[in-house]
Amino acid sequence: MGFCPYRCWLPPPRGRRVKIAAMNLNDDRILNAALMEAVDFIQAEGWDRPATLFALVPTELVADALELTEARNPLSLIVQDDLPEHIRPGSEELGEFVASIRWPSQVVGAILAQEISFLDSSLGEDAAPQQARLFSGILDAGARDGAAAAGDGSERTLLQLRPTEEELAADPFGQDRVELRGGEDIAPGVIAALRATFVD
């Protein structure tokens, strides 16, 4: 899977159709592989970073531009560099901005990575807010199959807790460890915003 810090590919000329190998965009394994690539990319950037939006495109479309000789995964992540820096991660404004984006036809999915603060009710009412990264991703089956219903396609959100100062003091390598949590109905608003980017 490759990364590109800008839009390293262009839509084909009007009227030309791009032939893309068959791919099941309801296959959770394809999205999971893309999410793990996003986690690795963001982890290398460190904490206290702005939100990052990735477009997911079939690797065969960008293999030459990224000089990929052997692609491990069918999708590649294209980093989008046009998120306004003044928009705070985890904010309603970010969700509204993302929902306003419309992708070229080659994009078959998207991932939004952002840092958030949240309260874990299981820790009690007096618990302090926890810092975490949120990785939300979708695949849009309608991008490949015009007969697919709106909203079809795999979707998932992963949560990565930020190590506390106490945890880092006890484990100097704690900053490099990545522990992810997942589950049903995590950040449905973010998923809805990403789904909106594929609505005509």
WOSUL-V316109 format. One record per residue. N is the residue number from 1. RES is the residue in one letter. SS is DSSP state (@ for helix, = for strand, . for the rest). OMEGA is omega as a letter, one per 40 degrees, with the letter a starting at -180 (999 if undefined). Layout:
BEGIN
n = (N	N)
res = (RES	RES)
ss = (SS	SS)
omega = (OMEGA	OMEGA)
END
This chain:
BEGIN
n = (1	2	3	4	5	6	7	8	9	10	11	12	13	14	15	16	17	18	19	20	21	22	23	24	25	26	27	28	29	30	31	32	33	34	35	36	37	38	39	40	41	42	43	44	45	46	47	48	49	50	51	52	53	54	55	56	57	58	59	60	61	62	63	64	65	66	67	68	69	70	71	72	73	74	75	76	77	78	79	80	81	82	83	84	85	86	87	88	89	90	91	92	93	94	95	96	97	98	99	100	101	102	103	104	105	106	107	108	109	110	111	112	113	114	115	116	117	118	119	120	121	122	123	124	125	126	127	128	129	130	131	132	133	134	135	136	137	138	139	140	141	142	143	144	145	146	147	148	149	150	151	152	153	154	155	156	157	158	159	160	161	162	163	164	165	166	167	168	169	170	171	172	173	174	175	176	177	178	179	180	181	182	183	184	185	186	187	188	189	190	191	192	193	194	195	196	197	198	199	200)
res = (M	G	F	C	P	Y	R	C	W	L	P	P	P	R	G	R	R	V	K	I	A	A	M	N	L	N	D	D	R	I	L	N	A	A	L	M	E	A	V	D	F	I	Q	A	E	G	W	D	R	P	A	T	L	F	A	L	V	P	T	E	L	V	A	D	A	L	E	L	T	E	A	R	N	P	L	S	L	I	V	Q	D	D	L	P	E	H	I	R	P	G	S	E	E	L	G	E	F	V	A	S	I	R	W	P	S	Q	V	V	G	A	I	L	A	Q	E	I	S	F	L	D	S	S	L	G	E	D	A	A	P	Q	Q	A	R	L	F	S	G	I	L	D	A	G	A	R	D	G	A	A	A	A	G	D	G	S	E	R	T	L	L	Q	L	R	P	T	E	E	E	L	A	A	D	P	F	G	Q	D	R	V	E	L	R	G	G	E	D	I	A	P	G	V	I	A	A	L	R	A	T	F	V	D)
ss = (.	.	.	.	.	.	.	.	.	.	.	.	.	.	.	.	.	.	.	.	.	.	.	.	.	.	.	@	@	@	@	@	@	@	@	@	@	@	@	@	@	@	@	@	@	.	.	.	.	.	.	=	=	=	=	=	=	=	@	@	@	@	.	.	.	.	.	.	.	.	.	.	.	.	=	=	=	=	=	=	.	.	.	.	.	.	.	.	.	.	.	@	@	@	@	@	@	@	@	.	.	.	.	.	.	.	=	=	=	=	=	=	=	=	=	=	=	=	.	.	@	@	@	.	.	.	.	.	.	=	=	=	=	=	=	=	=	=	=	.	@	@	@	.	.	.	.	.	.	.	.	.	.	.	=	=	=	=	=	=	=	.	.	.	@	@	@	@	@	@	.	.	.	@	@	@	.	.	.	=	=	=	.	.	.	.	.	@	@	@	@	@	@	@	@	@	.	.	.	.)
omega = (a	i	i	a	i	i	a	i	a	i	i	i	a	i	i	i	i	i	a	a	a	a	i	a	i	a	a	a	i	i	i	i	i	i	i	i	i	i	a	a	a	i	i	i	a	a	i	a	i	i	i	i	i	i	i	a	i	a	a	i	a	a	a	a	a	i	i	i	i	a	i	a	a	i	i	i	i	a	i	a	a	i	i	a	a	a	a	i	i	a	i	i	i	i	i	i	i	a	a	a	i	a	i	a	a	a	a	i	a	i	i	i	a	i	a	i	a	i	i	a	a	a	i	a	a	a	i	i	i	i	a	i	i	i	a	a	i	i	a	a	i	i	a	a	a	a	a	i	i	i	i	i	a	i	a	i	i	a	i	a	i	i	i	i	i	i	i	i	a	a	a	a	a	a	a	a	a	i	a	i	i	i	a	i	i	i	a	i	i	i	i	i	i	i	a	a	i	i	a	999)
END
